[in-house]
Amino acid sequence: MRIVLVGPPGAGKGTQAAYLAKNLTIPHISTGDLFRANISQGTPLGVEAKSYMDAGNLVPDSVTIGMAEDRMEQADAAEGFLLDGFPRNLAQAEALDAYLQGKGLKLDAVLDLEVPEDEVVKRIAGRRICRKDSSHVFHVTYNQPETEGVCDSCGGELYQREDDREDTVRKRLEVYHAETEPIIDFYRAQGLVATISALGKVAEVTERAMSALGSDA
C-alpha cells in the first residue's frame, strides 16, 4: 500500500506512522528522517538543504521532493510506503502525483488524523523534556513525573522547549491550516481521504486507521 499520513502538529503522526508501517510491512518515510539521512551522508541534496538551513532559510520544495523521490526509489519501498510529513503543501502533493503517475503507480489512501485545536495545544504545550536526556519526556496532564519538575529516570531538570510554548504552537497551527490542510481537499477530490479521530489511546487510533484501510490491526 502507498499511504500519506496527514494531521496537525500534536496529532501523533510519528507514533501512528511507526505502528502502521510495522503492521502493513512497509517503510515509514518521514521528512525529518530524510533530511537527517541526506545531511549526515553528505548527498548533493543534503548539502544543498544544509546550505539553506545554515543561512536560516526555508528549504525549497524541489529539494524536499528530490529527497522523497530518491527514498521511494529504494528497494524496500517497491511494494509500498507510508509518507509522514510529505507532502506538506499543494506543490509537493502535485509533484508526488506526477512522480507516481510516471511510474504507473498511485496512492491507495490518505489518512487524515483529526484532533481538536485545543487538544493539540494541550498536548504540545504540556510537554516537559529532561535536560539531561531529551528522550525522557513527561506531560503535565498525561504523564506527570513523581516530583514536579524532576525526571523520574535520571533526576534531571524538566523544562518546556521554546517550540512547545502555547504561542508557538498556535503559530504552527496557523501554518498547518494555510499550507498543509489544502492537500486534504486535493486528495478528497480523488476519493482518497479517510478521516480518523486521533483522540484516545494509541492502540485505539491505530485500530481505527487499520480499519479505514481495510486491514486488521
Residue pairs with C-beta under 8 A, 6 or more apart in sequence:
1 24
1 26
1 80
1 82
1 108
1 109
1 213
2 80
2 81
2 100
2 105
2 106
2 107
2 108
3 20
3 24
3 26
3 80
3 81
3 82
3 83
3 107
3 108
3 109
3 110
3 111
3 213
4 82
4 83
4 86
4 87
4 96
4 107
4 109
4 110
4 111
4 187
5 13
5 16
5 17
5 20
5 82
5 83
5 84
5 110
5 111
5 113
6 13
6 110
6 111
6 112
6 113
6 180
6 183
6 184
7 13
7 112
7 113
7 114
7 115
7 198
8 113
8 115
8 117
8 120
8 173
8 176
9 120
9 124
9 169
9 172
9 173
9 176
10 115
10 119
10 120
10 121
10 123
10 124
10 169
11 113
11 114
11 115
11 120
11 198
12 113
12 115
12 198
12 202
12 205
13 84
13 85
13 113
14 30
14 84
15 202
16 111
16 113
16 198
16 202
16 205
16 206
16 209
17 28
17 30
17 82
17 84
18 28
19 202
19 206
20 28
20 82
20 111
20 206
20 209
20 210
21 27
21 28
21 82
23 206
23 210
23 215
23 217
24 80
24 82
24 213
24 215
26 77
26 79
26 80
26 81
26 82
27 74
27 76
27 77
27 81
27 82
28 81
28 82
28 84
29 68
29 71
29 72
29 77
29 81
29 82
29 83
29 84
29 86
30 84
30 85
30 86
31 64
31 68
31 84
31 85
31 86
31 88
32 85
34 64
34 67
34 68
34 71
34 86
35 46
35 49
35 59
35 67
37 46
38 45
38 46
38 49
38 67
39 46
39 47
39 49
39 50
40 46
43 70
45 63
45 66
45 67
45 70
46 67
48 63
49 59
49 63
49 64
49 67
52 58
52 59
52 60
52 63
53 59
61 89
61 91
61 92
61 95
64 86
64 88
64 92
65 92
65 95
65 96
65 99
68 83
68 86
68 92
68 96
69 99
71 77
71 81
72 81
72 99
80 108
83 96
86 92
86 96
87 93
87 95
87 96
87 183
88 179
88 180
88 183
89 179
89 180
89 182
89 183
90 182
90 183
90 186
92 183
93 183
93 186
93 187
94 186
96 107
97 107
100 106
100 107
107 187
107 190
107 192
108 192
108 213
109 192
109 193
109 194
109 212
109 213
110 184
110 187
110 192
110 193
110 194
111 194
111 196
111 209
111 212
111 213
112 184
112 193
112 194
112 195
112 196
113 196
113 198
113 205
114 195
114 196
114 197
114 198
115 123
115 197
115 198
115 199
116 199
117 173
119 199
120 169
120 173
121 166
121 169
121 170
121 173
122 141
123 139
123 142
124 164
124 169
125 160
125 164
125 165
125 166
125 169
126 139
126 140
126 141
126 142
127 137
127 138
127 139
127 160
127 161
127 164
128 137
128 138
128 139
128 140
128 145
128 149
128 158
128 159
128 160
129 136
129 137
129 138
129 158
129 159
129 160
129 161
130 136
130 137
130 138
130 151
130 153
130 154
130 156
130 157
130 158
131 156
131 157
131 158
131 159
132 151
132 154
132 155
132 156
132 157
133 151
133 153
133 154
133 156
136 151
136 152
136 153
136 154
136 156
137 143
138 144
138 145
138 151
138 152
138 158
145 151
145 152
145 158
146 152
149 157
149 158
150 156
150 157
150 158
151 157
151 158
162 168
163 172
184 193
187 193
194 209
194 212
194 213
196 205
196 208
196 209
196 212
197 205
197 208
198 205
199 205
203 217
206 217
207 217
209 217
210 216
210 217
211 217
